[in-house]
Amino acid sequence: MGDKDLKDLRVLIVEDVEDTRLFMRLELERQGFIVFEAADGKSAVETANRELPDVILMDLTLPLMDGFNAAKLIRNNEKLRQVLIIAVTAHQEMDFRSDAKASGFDAYLTKPIDINWLKELIDGLLT
């Protein structure tokens, strides 16, 4: 998949820190992505069901429902089963990584995020 194919990808950002969410949104929109937002795990599941994103960038420690449980619910939904889910978190511990994998995450990134590297990762995972 080349850059042109990435341009109209639908990306859901799930992040409870508003400044981080805004930064990610602005950077991804500048890259040509169509961006949706959620501030907690419960809203993430609802937004994913409504918007059917191609990619979900989700923090793991979220209010109302953590990213682990949100990912499990998304993976259990037939129409969202193939969506790419990437953990975006400050947690570097191996326990978090293994729990993320077990919950259905496709990749794991630690903050701060390099948007250009993220774009390359998404491109690689979608091909």
C-alpha positions in Angstrom: 0.0 0.0 0.0 1.5 3.3 -1.0 1.1 6.8 0.4 -1.8 7.6 -1.9 -3.7 4.6 -0.4 -3.1 5.9 3.1 -4.4 9.3 2.5 -8.1 8.5 3.1 -7.6 6.0 5.9 -10.2 6.4 8.7 -8.3 6.6 12.0 -9.9 6.6 15.5 -7.8 8.1 18.2 -8.6 7.0 21.7 -6.8 9.1 24.3 -8.0 10.6 27.5 -5.5 13.5 27.6 -7.0 16.2 25.5 -3.7 17.9 24.5 -2.3 14.6 23.3 -5.4 13.7 21.4 -5.4 17.1 19.7 -1.7 16.9 18.7 -2.3 13.4 17.2 -5.4 14.6 15.4 -3.7 17.6 13.8 -0.6 15.6 12.8 -2.7 12.8 11.3 -5.0 15.1 9.4 -1.9 16.9 8.0 -0.9 13.6 6.7 -4.3 13.2 4.9 -6.0 10.8 7.3 -9.7 11.1 8.2 -9.7 11.3 12.0 -12.3 10.5 14.7 -11.8 10.8 18.4 -12.8 9.2 21.7 -11.7 10.1 25.2 -12.5 6.8 26.9 -12.9 3.1 26.2 -16.7 3.1 26.2 -16.8 5.9 23.7 -14.1 4.2 21.6 -16.3 1.1 21.2 -19.4 3.2 20.3 -17.4 5.4 17.8 -15.8 2.4 16.2 -19.2 0.8 15.7 -20.6 4.0 14.2 -17.6 5.2 12.1 -16.0 1.8 11.1 -12.4 3.0 11.1 -9.5 1.3 9.3 -7.1 2.0 12.2 -7.6 2.5 15.9 -4.8 4.2 18.0 -5.7 3.5 21.6 -4.2 4.3 24.9 -4.4 1.5 27.4 -5.2 3.3 30.6 -8.5 5.1 30.0 -11.5 6.1 32.0 -14.9 4.2 32.0 -13.3 1.2 30.2 -9.6 0.5 29.7 -8.1 -0.1 26.3 -7.7 -3.8 26.9 -11.4 -4.3 27.4 -12.3 -1.9 24.6 -10.1 -3.8 22.2 -11.7 -7.1 23.2 -15.2 -5.8 22.5 -14.1 -4.4 19.2 -12.5 -7.7 18.2 -15.7 -9.5 19.1 -17.7 -7.4 16.7 -17.8 -9.1 13.2 -17.8 -5.8 11.3 -14.7 -4.6 13.2 -12.8 -7.8 13.5 -10.2 -6.8 10.8 -9.6 -3.2 12.0 -6.0 -2.5 12.8 -5.6 -1.7 16.5 -2.4 -0.1 17.8 -1.7 0.5 21.5 -0.3 4.0 22.1 0.8 4.3 25.7 3.4 5.5 28.1 3.7 2.0 29.6 6.8 0.2 28.6 6.4 -2.9 30.9 6.4 -6.3 29.3 3.2 -7.2 31.2 1.3 -4.4 29.4 2.7 -5.6 26.0 1.6 -9.2 26.5 -1.8 -8.1 27.9 -2.3 -5.8 24.8 -1.4 -8.7 22.5 -3.8 -11.0 24.3 -6.6 -8.3 24.1 -6.3 -8.1 20.3 -3.9 -5.3 19.7 -1.8 -5.6 16.4 1.1 -3.4 17.5 2.4 -1.5 20.5 3.9 2.0 20.6 5.2 4.0 23.5 4.8 7.7 23.8 6.0 10.1 22.6 4.9 9.1 19.1 6.8 10.0 15.9 4.0 10.6 13.4 6.1 9.7 10.4 7.2 6.4 11.9 3.6 5.7 12.9 2.6 6.3 9.2 5.2 3.8 8.1 4.1 1.3 10.7 0.4 1.6 9.6 1.5 1.2 5.9 3.5 -1.9 6.8 0.8 -3.5 8.9 -1.8 -2.9 6.2 0.2 -4.5 3.4 
